[in-house]
């Protein structure tokens, strides 16, 4: 009979799911609708610009494309940095119900969404569904 040797690897990985929930409550339904459209427009341009690669650049090399800069100016958004735009391309689920937008994601980098919510005057709540599963909007 042959001996079976099993090697167990112990290491650190960043694969842990954050299971984050972001809820933005806006004063008006129109504000939530505008932010949803803004996220769509910014995400489309970020995809064209390959913003995934910007975040790995050296800080002095992180720049907006001319098209993104024009879009940000037209939207009067001044708080987003080039490295944050890739966050809009991370896997997430966005749903809007009246004046509320809910985003769920396994990512920990969510400052772009938080900034967009706050810029539009939303009250923002961020939590882990691991710790607060009963606070999910669908469970009410």
Steps between C-alpha positions, in 0.01 A plus 500: 500500500632844405527777752293804415652830591269795518642847506283763663569854392447767757508854376326828473254582228270787430223280370282555806160629400413832660130454421454877528171679470486872421171677532455856385178673602444813295270791574318453170441210268639710212833528684527120529409460134767753397770324707407166345538652153827669604640167618403342167665782300816500711522119490471498121780756465713325763467179301608676181795651686602164651492650848597166655857572392508858634489389863822299456689794349736709708309794655666756272387296197133476603310731270152547358449454130384813317158339457470416871613848601239653270232269643594581860491873423160473334371312805665753733678222691824609661563243772581182305861409435627302200574190706142492639335469160597133472275432799201566276609201291530257792225244524203653677122502491312830500127529557287809538169518679352848506745733673729217614793338321644177635834363383627159603856389435771270629760774450643717777579799278176698478603863547390593146141394573502669842627825348237493224227444757621777730553747213131455419394563859428143606510359848735203465509175693776240449507162673595137458211265430709235680445690824157652431307267268165615637575860393495412130231703321335186359459350847273777633 
